[in-house]
Amino acid sequence: MSRTARAFWLDSPGRGVIRDVDLPEPAADQVLVRSLYSGVSRGTETLVFRGGVPESQHEVMRAPFQEGDFPGPVKYGYLSVGEVERGPAELVGRTVFCLYPHQTRYVVPVTAVTPVPDSVPAARAVLAGTVETAVNALWDAAPLVGDRIAVVGGGMVGCSVAALLARFPGVRVQVVDADPGRAAVAAALRVGFAAPGDALGDCDLVVHASATEQGLARALELLRPEGTVLELSWYGDRAVALPLGEAFHSRRLVIRSSQVGTVSPARAHRGYGERLALALDLLADPALDALVTGESAFDELPEVLPRLASGELPALCHRVRYPV
């Protein structure tokens, strides 16, 4: 086996490089994985790329196999799909998902990889981490049959939530986004779409994932009395103003946070592994391919990340392919 690999590092805010790294010999309880694809989550990873992680959140925001520290140099990422080249016989040759940064090969504990079901193509499996976030959000939100629901923010997380909500019987689901290009994605996911000013109100639940204070304010406006906004956005080091005067108290509105780092208390008995396995099973739906809106080669990452961070490349999930 090759004892070296190549990894993408954030050298300093706004500057990425590819470095050679040494690989250890896998132990009996480890696997060697050859990367097939990885995914760039445009929200969190571009925030990291810009150096926007607050100092108070440096430990909370660490990825499972992160190396280095914020703001950099740091090796960061968590959407990797590869093939097991060495390890237990039952895993060799299997396609697996792992919360690993962008790297051509890596060695991790057997417990860190989850087999990808045969019904899910490896190229789609990069969405597993984001669909897992959506699963956790819906465990927190507990939508009911027939609910009226808006998802404000049609990015990678918001669209993943909308895709799962589309499976609930009798619900009215509408993705709300200022980008009219998100309408085609919503249609592929079998949900409605509206610009912020045209969104349907009287919602029982609004899932907010736009990471803007304007989006959060609009989410509150779309609620019925005693309705709930589930907040999924991560604002990094930005302060957010919110209209908690006006009718917020008289309408008894609720804002509730949700974060994938902790399994929803409503399903705490299920655990992280079961939650991720469920997310992978849900990826059998080909409609979720609509969430992958860009792709490039691994070697292009130092040029691609600045364009994603600036918005020049308006990807939901940007997929990275690795050399064969």
C-alpha positions as CSV (number, residue, x, y, z in Angstrom):
1,M,0.0,0.0,0.0
2,S,1.0,3.6,-0.4
3,R,2.2,5.0,2.9
4,T,1.3,8.6,1.9
5,A,-1.8,10.4,1.0
6,R,-2.8,14.0,0.0
7,A,-5.0,16.2,2.1
8,F,-6.6,19.6,1.8
9,W,-5.7,22.1,4.5
10,L,-6.9,25.5,5.3
11,D,-3.5,27.2,5.6
12,S,-4.9,30.5,6.8
13,P,-8.3,32.1,6.4
14,G,-9.1,32.4,2.7
15,R,-6.1,30.2,1.5
16,G,-6.2,26.5,1.0
17,V,-3.4,24.1,0.1
18,I,-2.9,20.4,-0.6
19,R,-0.3,18.7,1.5
20,D,1.3,15.2,1.5
21,V,0.5,13.3,4.7
22,D,2.0,10.0,6.1
23,L,-0.4,7.1,6.7
24,P,0.1,4.7,9.6
25,E,-0.2,1.0,9.2
26,P,-3.8,0.0,10.0
27,A,-4.2,-1.8,13.3
28,A,-6.5,-4.8,13.8
29,D,-9.4,-2.5,14.7
30,Q,-8.8,0.0,11.9
31,V,-9.6,0.3,8.2
32,L,-7.7,1.9,5.3
33,V,-10.2,3.9,3.2
34,R,-9.5,5.1,-0.4
35,S,-11.7,8.2,-1.0
36,L,-14.1,8.2,-3.9
37,Y,-16.0,11.4,-3.2
38,S,-16.3,14.0,-0.5
39,G,-18.7,16.9,-0.1
40,V,-18.3,20.5,0.8
41,S,-21.1,21.9,3.0
42,R,-21.3,25.4,1.7
43,G,-22.6,26.9,4.9
44,T,-20.3,25.5,7.6
45,E,-17.2,24.8,5.6
46,T,-17.1,28.2,3.8
47,L,-17.6,29.9,7.2
48,V,-14.5,27.9,8.4
49,F,-12.7,28.9,5.2
50,R,-13.3,32.6,5.9
51,G,-12.0,32.3,9.4
52,G,-15.5,33.0,10.9
53,V,-15.6,30.5,13.8
54,P,-15.8,32.5,17.1
55,E,-13.1,31.7,19.6
56,S,-15.7,30.6,22.1
57,Q,-16.8,27.9,19.7
58,H,-13.4,26.5,18.6
59,E,-13.8,23.3,20.6
60,V,-17.6,22.9,19.9
61,M,-17.0,23.2,16.1
62,R,-14.2,20.7,15.9
63,A,-14.8,18.0,13.3
64,P,-14.3,14.3,14.4
65,F,-11.0,13.9,12.6
66,Q,-9.9,17.5,12.4
67,E,-6.2,18.3,12.6
68,G,-4.9,21.7,13.6
69,D,-6.9,24.5,15.2
70,F,-9.1,27.4,14.1
71,P,-8.6,29.7,12.4
72,G,-5.7,27.7,10.8
73,P,-3.8,25.9,9.7
74,V,-6.6,23.3,10.0
75,K,-7.7,20.2,8.2
76,Y,-11.5,20.3,8.3
77,G,-14.4,18.4,6.7
78,Y,-16.9,15.7,7.5
79,L,-18.5,14.3,4.3
80,S,-16.3,11.5,2.9
81,V,-17.3,8.4,1.0
82,G,-14.7,5.8,0.1
83,E,-13.9,2.1,-0.4
84,V,-12.3,0.0,2.3
85,E,-9.0,-1.3,1.0
86,R,-7.7,-2.9,4.2
87,G,-9.5,-4.0,7.4
88,P,-11.9,-6.7,8.6
89,A,-12.9,-9.1,5.8
90,E,-16.6,-8.1,5.9
91,L,-15.7,-4.5,5.2
92,V,-12.9,-4.9,2.5
93,G,-14.3,-3.7,-0.8
94,R,-17.4,-2.1,0.8
95,T,-18.3,1.5,0.2
96,V,-18.5,3.4,3.5
97,F,-19.3,6.9,4.8
98,C,-17.0,8.6,7.3
99,L,-16.9,12.0,9.0
100,Y,-13.4,12.7,7.6
101,P,-11.9,15.7,5.9
102,H,-10.9,16.0,2.2
103,Q,-8.1,13.4,1.8
104,T,-7.2,10.8,-0.8
105,R,-6.7,7.9,1.7
106,Y,-7.1,7.7,5.5
107,V,-6.9,5.3,8.4
108,V,-9.7,5.4,11.0
109,P,-11.2,3.0,13.6
110,V,-13.7,0.5,12.2
111,T,-16.3,2.1,14.4
112,A,-15.9,5.4,12.5
113,V,-17.2,4.1,9.2
114,T,-20.8,3.3,8.2
115,P,-21.5,1.0,5.2
116,V,-23.4,2.6,2.4
117,P,-26.5,0.6,1.4
118,D,-26.4,-1.0,-2.0
119,S,-29.4,1.1,-3.0
120,V,-27.4,4.3,-2.5
121,P,-24.8,5.4,-5.1
122,A,-21.4,6.4,-3.7
123,A,-21.7,9.8,-5.4
124,R,-25.0,10.5,-3.5
125,A,-23.8,9.2,-0.2
126,V,-21.8,12.4,0.4
127,L,-25.1,13.9,1.5
128,A,-25.4,11.6,4.5
129,G,-24.1,14.1,7.0
130,T,-26.6,16.7,5.9
131,V,-29.5,14.3,5.7
132,E,-28.5,13.2,9.2
133,T,-28.9,16.9,10.3
134,A,-32.3,16.9,8.7
135,V,-33.3,13.7,10.6
136,N,-32.2,15.3,13.9
137,A,-34.1,18.5,13.1
138,L,-37.4,16.6,12.4
139,W,-36.9,14.6,15.6
140,D,-36.7,17.9,17.4
141,A,-39.6,19.5,15.5
142,A,-41.9,16.5,15.6
143,P,-44.2,17.7,12.7
144,L,-47.6,16.2,12.5
145,V,-49.8,14.8,9.6
146,G,-51.4,17.7,7.8
147,D,-49.1,20.5,9.1
148,R,-48.5,23.7,7.2
149,I,-44.7,24.1,7.1
150,A,-42.3,26.5,5.6
151,V,-38.5,26.0,5.2
152,V,-36.9,29.4,5.0
153,G,-33.5,29.1,3.4
154,G,-33.2,26.7,0.4
155,G,-29.6,25.7,1.0
156,M,-28.2,22.3,1.6
157,V,-29.6,21.8,5.0
158,G,-33.0,23.5,4.3
159,C,-33.5,21.4,1.2
160,S,-32.6,18.2,3.0
161,V,-35.3,19.0,5.6
162,A,-37.8,19.8,2.9
163,A,-37.0,16.5,1.1
164,L,-37.9,14.5,4.2
165,L,-40.9,16.6,5.0
166,A,-42.3,15.8,1.5
167,R,-42.8,12.2,2.7
168,F,-45.2,13.3,5.5
169,P,-48.9,12.6,4.6
170,G,-51.0,15.7,4.0
171,V,-48.4,18.3,4.8
172,R,-48.0,21.6,2.9
173,V,-44.3,22.2,2.5
174,Q,-42.9,25.3,0.9
175,V,-39.2,26.2,0.5
176,V,-38.8,30.0,0.9
177,D,-35.7,31.6,-0.7
178,A,-34.6,34.8,-2.3
179,D,-32.8,32.9,-5.1
180,P,-35.4,32.0,-7.8
181,G,-33.0,29.2,-9.0
182,R,-34.0,27.2,-5.9
183,A,-37.4,26.7,-7.4
184,A,-36.1,24.0,-9.7
185,V,-34.5,22.2,-6.7
186,A,-37.8,22.4,-4.8
187,A,-39.7,21.0,-7.7
188,A,-37.2,18.0,-7.9
189,L,-37.9,17.4,-4.2
190,R,-41.6,17.5,-4.8
191,V,-42.3,20.5,-2.5
192,G,-43.5,24.1,-3.2
193,F,-41.4,27.2,-3.6
194,A,-41.9,30.9,-3.0
195,A,-39.9,34.1,-2.7
196,P,-39.9,35.6,0.8
197,G,-42.6,38.1,0.0
198,D,-44.9,35.5,-1.6
199,A,-44.6,32.8,1.0
200,L,-47.7,31.2,2.5
201,G,-48.4,32.1,6.1
202,D,-50.4,30.5,9.0
203,C,-47.6,27.9,9.4
204,D,-47.6,25.4,12.3
205,L,-43.9,25.1,11.9
206,V,-41.2,27.1,10.2
207,V,-37.7,25.6,9.8
208,H,-35.1,28.4,9.5
209,A,-31.9,27.6,7.7
210,S,-31.0,30.8,5.8
211,A,-28.3,32.0,8.3
212,T,-29.6,35.6,7.9
213,E,-31.5,37.7,10.4
214,Q,-33.9,38.8,7.6
215,G,-34.7,35.1,7.1
216,L,-35.3,34.5,10.8
217,A,-37.5,37.6,11.0
218,R,-39.6,36.4,8.0
219,A,-39.8,32.9,9.6
220,L,-41.5,34.5,12.7
221,E,-43.9,36.4,10.4
222,L,-45.0,33.1,8.7
223,L,-46.1,31.4,11.9
224,R,-49.7,31.0,13.2
225,P,-50.3,32.0,16.8
226,E,-48.3,29.6,19.1
227,G,-46.3,28.3,16.2
228,T,-42.7,27.3,16.3
229,V,-39.5,28.3,14.5
230,L,-36.9,25.6,14.5
231,E,-33.5,27.4,14.1
232,L,-30.9,25.4,12.2
233,S,-28.7,28.2,11.1
234,W,-25.1,28.7,12.3
235,Y,-24.2,32.4,12.4
236,G,-20.5,32.0,13.5
237,D,-19.2,35.2,14.9
238,R,-22.1,37.4,13.6
239,A,-24.5,39.1,16.0
240,V,-28.2,38.7,14.9
241,A,-31.0,41.3,15.5
242,L,-34.4,39.8,16.0
243,P,-37.9,41.5,16.3
244,L,-39.0,40.2,19.7
245,G,-41.2,43.1,20.3
246,E,-44.3,43.7,18.1
247,A,-46.6,40.7,18.2
248,F,-43.9,38.1,19.4
249,H,-45.3,37.8,22.9
250,S,-49.0,38.4,22.2
251,R,-48.9,35.6,19.6
252,R,-46.9,33.3,22.0
253,L,-44.4,32.4,19.3
254,V,-41.6,29.9,20.0
255,I,-38.0,29.8,18.7
256,R,-36.2,26.5,19.3
257,S,-32.6,25.6,18.4
258,S,-31.5,22.3,16.9
259,Q,-28.0,21.1,16.3
260,V,-26.7,17.8,15.0
261,G,-23.9,17.6,17.5
262,T,-26.4,16.2,20.0
263,V,-29.0,13.5,19.3
264,S,-32.4,15.0,19.8
265,P,-33.7,14.4,23.3
266,A,-36.8,13.0,21.8
267,R,-34.8,10.1,20.3
268,A,-31.8,10.0,22.6
269,H,-32.1,6.2,22.9
270,R,-31.3,5.8,19.2
271,G,-27.7,7.1,19.3
272,Y,-25.5,8.6,16.7
273,G,-24.8,5.4,14.7
274,E,-28.4,4.5,14.3
275,R,-29.2,8.1,13.2
276,L,-26.5,8.1,10.5
277,A,-27.6,4.6,9.3
278,L,-31.2,6.0,8.9
279,A,-29.9,9.0,6.9
280,L,-28.1,6.6,4.6
281,D,-31.2,4.5,4.1
282,L,-33.2,7.7,3.2
283,L,-30.7,8.5,0.5
284,A,-32.1,5.7,-1.7
285,D,-34.4,8.4,-3.0
286,P,-32.9,9.7,-6.3
287,A,-34.7,13.0,-5.9
288,L,-31.9,13.9,-3.4
289,D,-29.5,14.1,-6.3
290,A,-30.9,17.6,-6.8
291,L,-28.9,18.8,-3.8
292,V,-25.6,18.2,-5.5
293,T,-25.2,21.3,-7.7
294,G,-21.5,21.3,-8.4
295,E,-18.5,19.0,-8.8
296,S,-14.8,19.3,-9.2
297,A,-11.6,17.3,-8.9
298,F,-9.8,17.0,-5.5
299,D,-6.8,18.9,-7.0
300,E,-9.0,21.9,-7.7
301,L,-10.0,22.5,-4.1
302,P,-7.6,25.3,-3.4
303,E,-9.2,27.2,-6.3
304,V,-12.8,26.1,-5.7
305,L,-13.1,26.9,-2.0
306,P,-12.6,30.7,-2.4
307,R,-15.2,30.7,-5.1
308,L,-17.7,28.8,-2.9
309,A,-17.0,31.1,0.0
310,S,-17.5,34.3,-2.1
311,G,-20.8,32.9,-3.6
312,E,-19.3,32.9,-7.1
313,L,-20.2,29.2,-7.2
314,P,-23.7,29.0,-5.7
315,A,-23.6,25.3,-4.8
316,L,-25.8,23.5,-2.3
317,C,-23.5,20.6,-1.9
318,H,-20.3,20.7,-3.9
319,R,-19.0,17.3,-4.6
320,V,-15.3,16.5,-4.8
321,R,-14.2,13.5,-6.9
322,Y,-10.9,11.7,-6.3
323,P,-8.5,10.1,-8.7
324,V,-9.1,6.4,-9.4
